[in-house]
């Protein structure tokens, strides 16, 4: 069953991924890349333009017919929260801002699909409180780290600090991105990835809080929370402002 997600709300811009990929692959360029939960395919297409010739994007929505930016050559319609096998492996897999859209019982299945197809996985998923559509399993990175550990993968977040100030890239990727590498002997022994919040998300939270305060104040006004004098003076003040606008704004 497809996830309830409206792909038309996604940005088709390649600007962020094209700025990020040279940082993500500054030391090596993979020969093949799998983009799991590719959305409109912006990371898939950016990877092709970056010079990775063997690239495949997967998504539960048939984005080739629904406004995606990649062709059927580089796309497969696939529900990513169900077990699947492509019958091959890739040098690297991406799964970016996908996990939070899947029910918690599908989290291990998603991780299993990733590790079954690549020894290196670039992964990000929304943290608690991060806004977005159909966010049903928002978790701090350590949650996903432990699922990767179960499958013999070691995780680190050094990449997000390299991308932290790459402005063209959306803050969610800069905040949440980790890298998981197959290393059964060390899996689970590495440092736990810390929960951090990007300043741009803090700004969103503050803007939402301010809007909530304004709505609360208006509701209180409607319920008669102000003094009688305040309500009586309101028409006079409103008339005065209207006259000022008519006189000074031409």
Backbone as CSV, one residue per row, in Angstrom:
resi,resn,N_x,N_y,N_z,CA_x,CA_y,CA_z,C_x,C_y,C_z
1,UNK,0.849,-1.203,0.000,0.000,0.000,0.000,0.878,1.245,0.000
2,UNK,0.702,2.194,-0.949,1.543,3.391,-1.007,1.388,4.251,0.238
3,UNK,2.450,4.981,0.560,2.413,5.914,1.685,1.626,7.151,1.274
4,UNK,0.834,7.704,2.182,0.040,8.892,1.907,0.952,10.112,1.844
5,UNK,1.417,10.424,0.634,2.392,11.500,0.469,2.144,12.179,-0.865
6,UNK,2.084,13.508,-0.860,1.817,14.287,-2.068,3.129,14.770,-2.680
7,UNK,3.587,14.095,-3.718,4.860,14.439,-4.349,4.829,15.801,-5.041
8,UNK,3.630,16.281,-5.369,3.543,17.569,-6.060,4.000,18.726,-5.180
9,UNK,4.085,18.502,-3.872,4.533,19.546,-2.953,6.053,19.627,-2.849
10,UNK,6.751,18.670,-3.469,8.209,18.667,-3.423,8.792,19.637,-4.443
11,UNK,9.964,20.163,-4.137,10.646,21.065,-5.061,11.394,20.262,-6.118
12,UNK,11.278,20.646,-7.400,12.015,19.956,-8.456,13.438,20.483,-8.643
13,UNK,13.867,21.410,-7.784,15.178,22.042,-7.945,16.315,21.072,-7.627
14,UNK,17.348,21.104,-8.467,18.542,20.286,-8.253,19.630,21.054,-7.512
15,UNK,19.361,22.308,-7.176,20.400,23.181,-6.625,21.029,22.615,-5.357
16,UNK,20.204,22.155,-4.409,20.724,21.622,-3.160,21.554,20.364,-3.351
17,UNK,21.006,19.331,-4.018,21.790,18.126,-4.246,23.079,18.369,-5.024
18,UNK,23.037,19.260,-5.992,24.251,19.521,-6.783,25.319,20.212,-5.943
19,UNK,24.892,20.983,-4.935,25.867,21.602,-4.032,26.406,20.592,-3.033
20,UNK,25.586,19.587,-2.675,25.972,18.637,-1.632,26.851,17.496,-2.133
21,UNK,26.584,16.984,-3.315,27.276,15.791,-3.786,28.798,15.932,-3.843
22,UNK,29.357,17.064,-4.281,30.822,17.194,-4.265,31.409,17.132,-2.852
23,UNK,30.620,17.514,-1.851,31.063,17.429,-0.460,30.943,15.988,0.037
24,UNK,29.843,15.368,-0.277,29.602,13.997,0.161,30.609,13.023,-0.442
25,UNK,31.005,13.293,-1.678,31.928,12.395,-2.373,33.208,13.129,-2.764
26,UNK,33.757,13.846,-1.795,34.981,14.609,-2.048,36.204,13.710,-2.148
27,UNK,36.163,12.533,-1.520,37.313,11.642,-1.505,37.186,10.488,-2.493
28,UNK,35.984,10.192,-2.909,35.770,9.120,-3.878,34.433,9.339,-4.563
29,UNK,34.334,8.891,-5.793,33.083,8.976,-6.543,32.614,7.551,-6.814
30,UNK,31.464,7.185,-6.267,30.995,5.807,-6.458,30.682,5.511,-7.917
31,UNK,30.857,4.252,-8.284,30.559,3.838,-9.650,29.059,3.633,-9.857
32,UNK,28.328,3.358,-8.759,26.889,3.122,-8.855,26.197,3.657,-7.614
33,UNK,24.955,4.080,-7.785,24.217,4.706,-6.680,22.743,4.331,-6.768
34,UNK,22.181,3.964,-5.626,20.764,3.653,-5.503,20.110,4.710,-4.616
35,UNK,19.060,5.341,-5.110,18.342,6.385,-4.372,16.986,5.827,-3.949
36,UNK,16.871,5.445,-2.678,15.676,4.773,-2.173,14.711,5.807,-1.592
37,UNK,13.509,5.852,-2.154,12.552,6.891,-1.782,12.940,8.187,-2.458
38,UNK,13.110,8.146,-3.765,13.751,9.253,-4.505,12.852,10.458,-4.721
39,UNK,11.546,10.348,-4.384,10.669,11.501,-4.596,10.589,11.847,-6.065
40,UNK,10.800,13.110,-6.402,10.770,13.539,-7.800,12.035,13.152,-8.559
41,UNK,13.027,12.648,-7.831,14.250,12.203,-8.484,15.336,13.248,-8.584
42,UNK,15.268,14.295,-7.728,16.261,15.370,-7.848,17.669,14.895,-7.469
43,UNK,17.779,14.040,-6.433,19.096,13.515,-6.068,19.577,12.518,-7.124
44,UNK,18.661,11.752,-7.675,19.013,10.797,-8.721,19.588,11.524,-9.929
45,UNK,18.898,12.569,-10.363,19.358,13.320,-11.531,20.648,14.067,-11.236
46,UNK,20.754,14.628,-10.027,21.982,15.337,-9.662,23.173,14.390,-9.655
47,UNK,22.945,13.138,-9.209,24.025,12.149,-9.211,24.478,11.844,-10.635
48,UNK,23.527,11.765,-11.563,23.878,11.551,-12.965,24.706,12.713,-13.500
49,UNK,24.287,13.919,-13.185,25.018,15.096,-13.648,26.376,15.213,-12.970
50,UNK,26.500,14.650,-11.780,27.768,14.665,-11.045,28.789,13.721,-11.687
51,UNK,28.303,12.817,-12.512,29.218,11.915,-13.214,29.086,10.451,-12.847
52,UNK,28.104,10.123,-11.978,27.849,8.723,-11.648,26.917,8.165,-12.720
53,UNK,27.403,7.258,-13.521,26.649,6.800,-14.679,25.589,5.759,-14.341
54,UNK,25.850,4.937,-13.344,24.941,3.854,-12.978,24.112,4.291,-11.779
55,UNK,22.949,4.876,-12.032,22.112,5.450,-10.976,20.676,4.955,-11.149
56,UNK,20.059,4.564,-10.038,18.676,4.111,-10.066,17.920,4.719,-8.899
57,UNK,16.763,5.288,-9.178,15.892,5.827,-8.142,14.673,4.943,-7.950
58,UNK,14.276,4.753,-6.698,13.096,3.957,-6.368,12.100,4.810,-5.609
59,UNK,10.824,4.621,-5.901,9.811,5.324,-5.120,8.482,4.599,-5.251
60,UNK,7.650,4.727,-4.230,6.341,4.102,-4.234,5.347,4.785,-5.147
61,UNK,5.663,5.990,-5.595,4.842,6.724,-6.556,5.515,6.647,-7.923
62,UNK,4.728,6.481,-8.975,5.288,6.436,-10.325,5.592,7.863,-10.766
63,UNK,6.734,8.367,-10.315,7.032,9.784,-10.522,7.364,10.118,-11.976
64,UNK,7.691,9.143,-12.792,7.928,9.409,-14.211,6.659,9.958,-14.855
65,UNK,5.521,9.470,-14.398,4.235,9.934,-14.920,3.648,11.070,-14.111
66,UNK,4.272,11.403,-12.987,3.699,12.397,-12.068,4.604,13.591,-11.843
67,UNK,5.336,14.016,-12.859,6.115,15.244,-12.741,7.518,15.081,-12.237
68,UNK,8.060,13.868,-12.244,9.437,13.661,-11.821,10.427,14.224,-12.814
69,UNK,11.679,14.332,-12.390,12.715,14.953,-13.233,13.643,13.917,-13.853
70,UNK,13.341,12.620,-13.693,14.163,11.575,-14.292,13.314,10.731,-15.233
71,UNK,14.005,10.020,-16.123,13.315,9.178,-17.093,13.154,7.770,-16.540
72,UNK,12.390,6.961,-17.247,12.157,5.578,-16.833,13.438,4.759,-16.833
73,UNK,14.461,5.213,-17.563,15.741,4.507,-17.596,16.369,4.428,-16.222
74,UNK,16.173,5.466,-15.432,16.811,5.565,-14.119,15.809,5.488,-12.973
75,UNK,14.668,4.855,-13.223,13.630,4.805,-12.197,12.962,3.445,-12.177
76,UNK,12.603,3.020,-10.951,11.793,1.821,-10.778,10.701,2.119,-9.754
77,UNK,9.471,1.813,-10.130,8.339,1.987,-9.215,8.394,0.878,-8.176
78,UNK,8.655,1.238,-6.905,8.881,0.242,-5.866,8.445,0.772,-4.513
79,UNK,7.604,0.025,-3.810,7.247,0.374,-2.440,8.443,0.077,-1.550
80,UNK,8.999,1.117,-0.925,10.266,0.950,-0.211,10.080,0.448,1.212
81,UNK,8.824,0.410,1.711,8.590,-0.093,3.063,8.225,-1.574,3.054
82,UNK,8.310,-2.194,1.889,8.137,-3.630,1.763,9.463,-4.249,1.328
83,UNK,9.772,-5.470,1.778,11.041,-6.088,1.368,11.117,-6.237,-0.151
84,UNK,12.272,-5.911,-0.706,12.467,-6.087,-2.150,13.911,-6.468,-2.427
85,UNK,14.132,-7.030,-3.579,15.482,-7.363,-4.035,15.612,-6.976,-5.498
86,UNK,16.656,-6.232,-5.801,16.916,-5.814,-7.174,17.833,-6.784,-7.900
87,UNK,18.303,-7.793,-7.170,19.165,-8.781,-7.774,20.568,-8.299,-8.068
88,UNK,20.964,-7.224,-7.435,22.306,-6.666,-7.613,22.629,-5.749,-6.446
89,UNK,23.876,-5.318,-6.369,24.291,-4.375,-5.326,24.773,-3.083,-5.971
90,UNK,24.840,-2.022,-5.152,25.324,-0.713,-5.573,26.473,-0.312,-4.664
91,UNK,27.344,0.552,-5.155,28.470,0.978,-4.333,28.011,1.850,-3.172
92,UNK,26.938,2.593,-3.398,26.398,3.444,-2.338,24.893,3.558,-2.510
93,UNK,24.190,3.713,-1.386,22.752,3.961,-1.418,22.449,5.261,-0.697
94,UNK,21.445,5.972,-1.182,20.918,7.157,-0.510,19.505,6.838,-0.030
95,UNK,19.178,7.330,1.143,17.797,7.282,1.629,17.604,8.539,2.461
96,UNK,17.080,9.571,1.828,17.102,10.904,2.422,15.698,11.414,2.719
97,UNK,15.433,11.642,4.002,14.151,12.170,4.481,12.997,11.281,4.013
98,UNK,13.153,9.988,4.243,12.156,8.989,3.862,11.600,8.263,5.088
99,UNK,12.486,7.873,6.007,12.099,7.022,7.126,10.972,7.568,7.969
100,UNK,10.886,8.897,8.104,9.845,9.482,8.962,8.445,9.325,8.372
101,UNK,8.364,9.029,7.072,7.066,8.890,6.413,6.499,7.478,6.519
102,UNK,7.283,6.555,7.039,6.862,5.163,7.134,6.492,4.826,8.576
103,UNK,5.504,3.980,8.747,5.102,3.558,10.085,6.264,2.872,10.792
104,UNK,6.273,2.959,12.114,7.390,2.452,12.897,7.665,0.974,12.626
105,UNK,6.630,0.198,12.366,6.836,-1.230,12.125,7.552,-1.514,10.807
106,UNK,7.690,-0.476,9.974,8.385,-0.657,8.709,9.838,-0.176,8.752
107,UNK,10.271,0.363,9.894,11.613,0.940,9.981,12.698,-0.104,9.697
108,UNK,12.598,-1.269,10.325,13.601,-2.322,10.112,13.585,-2.833,8.674
109,UNK,12.412,-2.867,8.078,12.317,-3.306,6.680,13.056,-2.333,5.779
110,UNK,12.866,-1.035,6.017,13.564,-0.028,5.220,15.074,-0.187,5.353
111,UNK,15.559,-0.297,6.573,17.001,-0.453,6.777,17.488,-1.746,6.122
112,UNK,16.711,-2.816,6.239,17.086,-4.070,5.599,17.201,-3.940,4.095
113,UNK,16.277,-3.214,3.474,16.356,-2.994,2.032,17.628,-2.252,1.646
114,UNK,18.022,-1.300,2.480,19.224,-0.508,2.183,20.486,-1.355,2.299
115,UNK,20.632,-2.065,3.409,21.869,-2.813,3.632,21.965,-4.032,2.718
116,UNK,20.831,-4.502,2.201,20.856,-5.612,1.260,21.365,-5.194,-0.116
117,UNK,21.475,-3.880,-0.331,21.857,-3.409,-1.656,23.114,-2.548,-1.696
118,UNK,23.686,-2.179,-0.533,24.893,-1.349,-0.542,25.655,-1.489,0.758
119,UNK,26.976,-1.425,0.666,27.838,-1.467,1.856,28.004,-0.095,2.485
120,UNK,27.649,0.964,1.745,27.710,2.337,2.258,26.355,2.986,2.021
121,UNK,25.788,3.557,3.083,24.459,4.163,2.989,24.505,5.578,3.566
122,UNK,24.066,6.544,2.768,23.861,7.908,3.253,22.385,8.020,3.622
123,UNK,22.148,8.337,4.905,20.781,8.242,5.419,20.428,9.491,6.218
124,UNK,19.225,9.994,6.001,18.701,11.060,6.866,17.206,10.859,7.045
125,UNK,16.710,11.228,8.226,15.281,11.155,8.511,14.942,12.226,9.537
126,UNK,13.722,12.695,9.494,13.297,13.838,10.310,13.407,13.559,11.802
127,UNK,13.820,14.593,12.531,13.889,14.509,13.991,12.525,14.834,14.590
128,UNK,12.305,14.543,15.861,11.036,14.906,16.509,10.766,16.407,16.397
129,UNK,9.545,16.740,16.011,9.164,18.142,15.898,9.478,18.772,14.568
130,UNK,10.122,18.041,13.662,10.440,18.610,12.353,9.169,18.640,11.504
131,UNK,8.803,19.798,10.951,7.556,19.884,10.185,7.661,19.152,8.856
132,UNK,6.523,18.737,8.337,6.476,18.049,7.061,5.212,17.222,6.953
133,UNK,4.907,16.752,5.760,3.678,15.993,5.564,3.872,14.513,5.911
134,UNK,2.850,13.964,6.526,2.798,12.541,6.893,4.045,12.101,7.660
135,UNK,4.416,12.868,8.669,5.531,12.494,9.536,4.981,11.614,10.659
136,UNK,5.195,10.302,10.539,4.613,9.360,11.492,5.663,8.648,12.350
137,UNK,6.949,8.827,12.013,7.992,8.182,12.825,9.237,9.066,12.854
138,UNK,9.095,10.225,13.470,10.226,11.147,13.603,11.096,10.698,14.776
139,UNK,12.380,10.515,14.518,13.290,9.983,15.522,14.624,10.719,15.466
140,UNK,15.346,10.702,16.593,16.714,11.214,16.600,17.625,10.187,15.913
141,UNK,18.759,10.615,15.382,19.612,9.713,14.596,20.013,8.425,15.312
142,UNK,20.129,8.460,16.638,20.565,7.262,17.350,19.587,6.095,17.141
143,UNK,18.323,6.401,16.965,17.324,5.361,16.696,17.692,4.592,15.429
144,UNK,18.016,5.336,14.368,18.374,4.709,13.097,19.755,4.057,13.193
145,UNK,20.644,4.688,13.938,21.980,4.117,14.140,21.874,2.707,14.723
146,UNK,21.005,2.530,15.704,20.862,1.228,16.346,20.292,0.183,15.379
147,UNK,19.411,0.606,14.483,18.886,-0.326,13.493,19.974,-0.738,12.500
148,UNK,20.832,0.207,12.132,21.968,-0.132,11.263,22.947,-1.050,11.999
149,UNK,23.177,-0.769,13.284,24.076,-1.609,14.078,23.604,-3.055,14.089
150,UNK,22.304,-3.257,14.205,21.750,-4.610,14.208,22.119,-5.385,12.947
151,UNK,22.346,-4.642,11.852,22.675,-5.291,10.588,24.171,-5.266,10.287
152,UNK,24.992,-4.908,11.308,26.433,-4.955,11.139,27.036,-3.720,10.506
153,UNK,26.383,-2.568,10.670,26.869,-1.311,10.084,27.281,-0.338,11.190
154,UNK,28.369,0.364,10.944,28.866,1.421,11.822,28.406,2.759,11.262
155,UNK,27.959,3.658,12.127,27.440,4.958,11.684,28.269,6.111,12.254
156,UNK,28.381,7.176,11.483,28.963,8.417,11.995,28.282,9.587,11.317
157,UNK,28.423,10.774,11.923,27.737,11.956,11.404,28.700,13.042,10.959
158,UNK,29.934,12.680,10.640,30.908,13.702,10.232,30.444,14.452,8.983
159,UNK,29.656,13.792,8.147,29.215,14.435,6.903,28.294,15.621,7.168
160,UNK,27.485,15.541,8.226,26.562,16.659,8.423,27.287,17.925,8.844
161,UNK,28.443,17.797,9.490,29.200,18.993,9.853,29.884,19.585,8.635
162,UNK,30.205,18.753,7.657,30.776,19.269,6.408,29.721,20.002,5.584
163,UNK,28.473,19.604,5.741,27.378,20.213,4.981,26.630,21.292,5.762
164,UNK,26.965,21.473,7.027,26.187,22.309,7.940,25.888,23.701,7.382
165,UNK,26.859,24.297,6.698,26.690,25.667,6.193,26.547,25.730,4.674
166,UNK,26.231,24.605,4.037,26.003,24.597,2.589,24.572,25.083,2.349
167,UNK,24.434,26.396,2.204,23.124,27.046,2.211,22.146,26.543,1.143
168,UNK,22.597,26.207,-0.076,21.615,25.750,-1.069,20.894,24.464,-0.676
169,UNK,21.482,23.695,0.232,20.901,22.427,0.643,19.913,22.651,1.784
170,UNK,18.770,22.027,1.703,17.768,22.160,2.744,18.309,21.804,4.117
171,UNK,17.862,22.514,5.149,18.415,22.315,6.494,18.198,20.899,6.997
172,UNK,17.132,20.235,6.541,16.852,18.895,7.060,17.963,17.916,6.711
173,UNK,18.535,18.040,5.520,19.653,17.169,5.140,20.901,17.527,5.935
174,UNK,21.149,18.814,6.080,22.345,19.253,6.813,22.277,18.841,8.277
175,UNK,21.079,18.779,8.810,20.902,18.448,10.214,20.925,16.945,10.464
176,UNK,20.333,16.164,9.575,20.033,14.762,9.876,20.945,13.737,9.213
177,UNK,21.781,14.138,8.277,22.512,13.159,7.473,23.578,12.411,8.274
178,UNK,23.561,11.089,8.137,24.606,10.228,8.701,25.065,9.262,7.617
179,UNK,26.188,8.607,7.852,26.695,7.601,6.916,26.837,6.284,7.667
180,UNK,26.312,5.223,7.082,26.414,3.874,7.650,27.288,3.025,6.734
181,UNK,28.273,2.338,7.325,29.195,1.498,6.549,29.233,0.094,7.138
182,UNK,29.268,-0.893,6.274,29.308,-2.278,6.737,30.617,-2.559,7.471
183,UNK,30.507,-2.958,8.732,31.672,-3.274,9.561,31.187,-4.083,10.761
184,UNK,30.880,-5.366,10.549,30.265,-6.170,11.613,31.061,-6.221,12.910
185,UNK,32.381,-6.168,12.844,33.191,-6.272,14.053,33.074,-5.041,14.943
186,UNK,32.837,-3.894,14.338,32.780,-2.656,15.111,31.355,-2.126,15.311
187,UNK,30.399,-2.741,14.651,29.018,-2.244,14.716,28.512,-2.208,16.151
188,UNK,28.022,-1.075,16.571,27.504,-0.892,17.921,28.532,-0.400,18.915
189,UNK,29.804,-0.424,18.533,30.867,0.026,19.430,31.211,1.499,19.227
190,UNK,30.727,2.074,18.125,31.051,3.463,17.834,30.261,4.412,18.739
191,UNK,30.695,5.667,18.791,30.002,6.671,19.604,28.563,6.837,19.126
192,UNK,27.677,7.110,20.072,26.281,7.358,19.722,26.142,8.732,19.075
193,UNK,25.363,8.801,18.025,25.179,10.060,17.302,24.277,10.986,18.116
194,UNK,24.736,12.205,18.302,24.037,13.142,19.171,22.814,13.764,18.486
195,UNK,21.783,14.080,19.263,20.639,14.808,18.721,20.967,16.298,18.624
196,UNK,20.948,16.842,17.426,21.215,18.268,17.237,20.121,18.867,16.352
197,UNK,19.945,20.165,16.490,18.923,20.878,15.724,19.580,22.034,14.999
198,UNK,19.308,22.162,13.712,19.878,23.248,12.924,19.174,24.564,13.272
199,UNK,19.900,25.685,13.280,19.268,26.984,13.592,18.057,27.297,12.724
200,UNK,18.033,26.830,11.481,16.889,27.116,10.614,15.623,26.416,11.109
201,UNK,15.772,25.269,11.739,14.605,24.612,12.321,14.151,25.352,13.574
202,UNK,15.101,25.856,14.348,14.749,26.664,15.524,13.949,27.888,15.092
203,UNK,14.363,28.523,13.998,13.630,29.687,13.480,12.187,29.307,13.135
204,UNK,12.002,28.137,12.527,10.650,27.688,12.192,9.822,27.467,13.447
205,UNK,10.435,26.838,14.437,9.723,26.600,15.695,9.310,27.922,16.345
206,UNK,10.218,28.915,16.333,9.907,30.204,16.946,8.800,30.924,16.184
207,UNK,8.827,30.831,14.848,7.776,31.460,14.040,6.428,30.794,14.314
208,UNK,6.430,29.469,14.431,5.189,28.760,14.737,4.673,29.138,16.125
209,UNK,5.592,29.265,17.086,5.192,29.628,18.441,4.591,31.028,18.474
210,UNK,5.202,31.961,17.714,4.680,33.327,17.659,3.284,33.345,17.037
211,UNK,3.100,32.542,15.975,1.785,32.468,15.339,0.754,31.884,16.311
212,UNK,1.157,30.884,17.069,0.251,30.280,18.053,-0.140,31.292,19.127
213,UNK,0.840,32.120,19.540,0.539,33.135,20.553,-0.457,34.162,20.021
214,UNK,-0.296,34.543,18.746,-1.231,35.510,18.152,-2.642,34.926,18.072
215,UNK,-2.724,33.654,17.666,-4.037,33.013,17.581,-4.688,32.902,18.957
216,UNK,-3.884,32.582,19.968,-4.410,32.480,21.328,-4.924,33.828,21.800
217,UNK,-4.164,34.885,21.498,-4.581,36.227,21.914,-5.895,36.611,21.237
218,UNK,-6.030,36.346,19.949,-7.263,36.672,19.226,-8.448,35.893,19.808
219,UNK,-8.212,34.624,20.145,-9.276,33.813,20.734,-9.713,34.385,22.072
220,UNK,-8.715,34.830,22.859,-9.034,35.411,24.156,-9.808,36.715,24.001
221,UNK,-9.424,37.500,22.976,-10.156,38.748,22.713,-11.594,38.441,22.356
222,UNK,-11.793,37.425,21.489,-13.148,37.049,21.095,-13.969,36.579,22.296
223,UNK,-13.296,36.008,23.275,-13.985,35.491,24.464,-14.167,36.550,25.549
224,UNK,-13.758,37.802,25.232,-13.997,38.893,26.167,-12.940,39.056,27.234
225,UNK,-11.683,38.754,26.920,-10.623,38.801,27.927,-10.160,40.224,28.241
226,UNK,-10.434,41.187,27.340,-9.977,42.554,27.557,-11.009,43.346,28.377
227,UNK,-10.599,44.543,28.802,-11.491,45.392,29.597,-12.573,46.004,28.707
228,UNK,-13.664,46.449,29.336,-14.740,47.106,28.581,-14.208,48.336,27.849
229,UNK,-13.320,49.079,28.524,-12.746,50.271,27.907,-11.968,49.937,26.654
230,UNK,-11.265,48.803,26.685,-10.466,48.405,25.508,-11.382,48.150,24.315
231,UNK,-12.509,47.440,24.550,-13.425,47.143,23.446,-14.117,48.405,22.943
232,UNK,-14.452,49.342,23.866,-15.103,50.583,23.447,-14.164,51.464,22.638
233,UNK,-12.870,51.421,22.979,-11.919,52.287,22.267,-11.498,51.710,20.919
234,UNK,-11.781,50.424,20.680,-11.309,49.769,19.460,-11.831,50.434,18.186
235,UNK,-13.133,50.750,18.069,-13.608,51.407,16.835,-12.950,52.756,16.608
236,UNK,-12.705,53.507,17.700,-12.086,54.827,17.551,-10.661,54.681,17.023
237,UNK,-9.900,53.725,17.591,-8.523,53.518,17.144,-8.483,53.034,15.696
238,UNK,-9.401,52.145,15.343,-9.442,51.640,13.976,-9.773,52.755,12.994
239,UNK,-10.727,53.645,13.361,-11.092,54.760,12.491,-9.911,55.713,12.323
240,UNK,-9.166,55.954,13.409,-8.009,56.836,13.324,-6.945,56.296,12.383
241,UNK,-6.681,54.999,12.438,-5.682,54.394,11.548,-6.145,54.430,10.095
242,UNK,-7.433,54.218,9.883,-7.970,54.269,8.529,-7.816,55.663,7.936
243,UNK,-8.091,56.703,8.727,-7.942,58.082,8.254,-6.485,58.392,7.949
244,UNK,-5.557,57.923,8.805,-4.129,58.146,8.547,-3.705,57.522,7.218
245,UNK,-4.220,56.345,6.914,-3.861,55.686,5.664,-4.410,56.459,4.473
246,UNK,-5.621,56.988,4.595,-6.215,57.743,3.494,-5.477,59.030,3.257
247,UNK,-4.945,59.622,4.331,-4.276,60.917,4.198,-2.833,60.752,3.737
248,UNK,-2.096,59.823,4.316,-0.647,59.716,4.076,-0.248,58.664,3.046
249,UNK,-1.138,57.757,2.723,-0.796,56.723,1.727,-1.560,57.008,0.465
250,UNK,-0.854,57.483,-0.519,-1.475,57.866,-1.800,-0.890,56.996,-2.916
